[in-house]
Amino acid sequence: MSTASASAHPNIAFIKYWGNRDHELRLPANGSISMNLAGLETRTTVRFDGALAADALVLNGAPAAAAQVARVSGILDLVRGMAGITEFAEVTSSNNFPSGSGIASSSSAFAALALAASAAAGLQLDEAALSRLARRGSGSASRSVPAGFVEWRAADTDEESYAVSVAGEAHWDLVDTIAIISEEHKAVGSTAGHPLADSSPLQAARLAGAEQRLAQARTAILQRDLAALAAVMELDNHLMHAVMMTSQPALLYWQPPSLAVMHAVPAWRAEGLLAGYTLDAGPNVHVLSAAADAAEVAVRLGKLPGVLRVMQASAGGAATLA
Amino acid sequence: MSTASASAHPNIAFIKYWGNRDHELRLPANGSISMNLAGLETRTTVRFDGALAADALVLNGAPAAAAQVARVSGILDLVRGMAGITEFAEVTSSNNFPSGSGIASSSSAFAALALAASAAAGLQLDEAALSRLARRGSGSASRSVPAGFVEWRAADTDEESYAVSVAGEAHWDLVDTIAIISEEHKAVGSTAGHPLADSSPLQAARLAGAEQRLAQARTAILQRDLAALAAVMELDNHLMHAVMMTSQPALLYWQPPSLAVMHAVPAWRAEGLLAGYTLDAGPNVHVLSAAADAAEVAVRLGKLPGVLRVMQASAGGAATLA
């Protein structure tokens, strides 16, 4: 019997992941770049135990549904295979932020699971191997393994597709102010959504420019150039949602208050308050600004109709054993 | 001195026009299909008079701005050239619907102008020639010349790009219920917006599928198949707005209540109320349904937050001298 605990932050992508080259392996259609969100975290404990008759999962204090257990067992199977063990595991995981809040909890959850499970099994995986393992549970989880500002590489093989840190969390005092618009679960989650990307007539055009946008975002991060980051981030975000809303069936994740934020942020920028927005596969809007402007951004977002509340996070570190 | 009066209906496009092959000639990047809107109309009188020192334009009872006079003079110049006359003209035009209401008044205005001006100049232009002339003032005006359900052909020459009736106004008792969300003028009008289409990485992909969507819409109209029309209309609409929101600068015409309608209509459809939506370069939403369902659609739209009021129109006839 052996146990390990790990924690990881969720992340927000500036250059988005949407669509896969290989759904089973979660090899993404394009590379992506994100920032880990400090303060928000999933903490997961894995205990392999020969006395267990099956894998068990307790999520935020309650037994998980069968589909969630199966997804976790998929990662545990990979770990058992690498470690040459057969014991089932008890996994206990909790988030310090609400699930279904539009903050991708699967990113932090599978990053923490990959680290805790591999350590509990006696493996010492390097960062790339951990990122690859986390990727198998949720693509965006690959980005929650390295620290700070992170790029996940697209590739044709499992071996080559993992995330690396572009810059550590101390590199740039960027703050993500999240306008929470809905806390309901998404009607179509990311795992179900990715296979629809190729049904959009726009996905190929979106992918054709991805390398250029990745380079622009990478440079903007390294140069701490928020105006440049905002421009490419908003374009990339519109491209992803354009693909979503033209897939079959159409996925329209924006809600009316999302659009209010999307109109407000460029108007604030025109007034001199530098910020940029992005949305994941959900209605909540992430507004990136300098730390010095974050309080003002929070006040303004809080006044917009339909914004329930705001959360804030600066750049977070790597997944860690704890 | 000679005078003629004409009236024309605005139209709502099911397959959208966005982007030009030739901006000066208003040769569109792709073909489009629309329905004239009965009950809504522009009525225009043109009087050529050798005593005038310049063209004059009275719009809805008030002298028009210089830019509007210049745009009208462009059409009058074409008419004078065809008729071999040199007199300036006084043009009096009024709409029975509010300008800037998201109902493209330029479509009915330039269709009525083309007919009134050519008749006042003693020309007897056939429908194709009138449609081509109207096109020079506003692309969508080419579609307000023929009757009912109308297709405007894309082509590389002025001679070949005009609109024809796919089916007359009596063919199908479709009703357009328009959710009026804003009566303000658009920040970026269509004439300024079309040149931006090519700055979107998605325009080429949108154009690549246009012929297929045109064929689907044409067939849906001929077969009076609203489910098929709704599917292709909403896809085409999302494709156009995808191009708009990914152009540089980004054009985000939707407002929060627009999105409320866009979520509501598919939900109603799932309940059995068959309808489809489309938006022009503005926030108002056009909801197409069978006449038998139009009252229910109007009631439901009127209850959505941010919908100021609704207007309704069935299929309208051709531009006519009056």
Interface residues (C-beta under 8 A of the other chain):
Chain A: P201 L202 A204 A205 R206 A208 G209 E234 L235 H238 L239 A242 M245 T246 Q248 A250 L252 W254 Q255 P256 P257 S258 L259 A260 M262 H263 P266 P305 G306
Chain B: P201 L202 A204 A205 R206 A208 G209 E234 L235 H238 L239 A242 M245 T246 Q248 A250 L252 W254 Q255 P256 P257 S258 L259 A260 M262 H263 P266 P305 G306
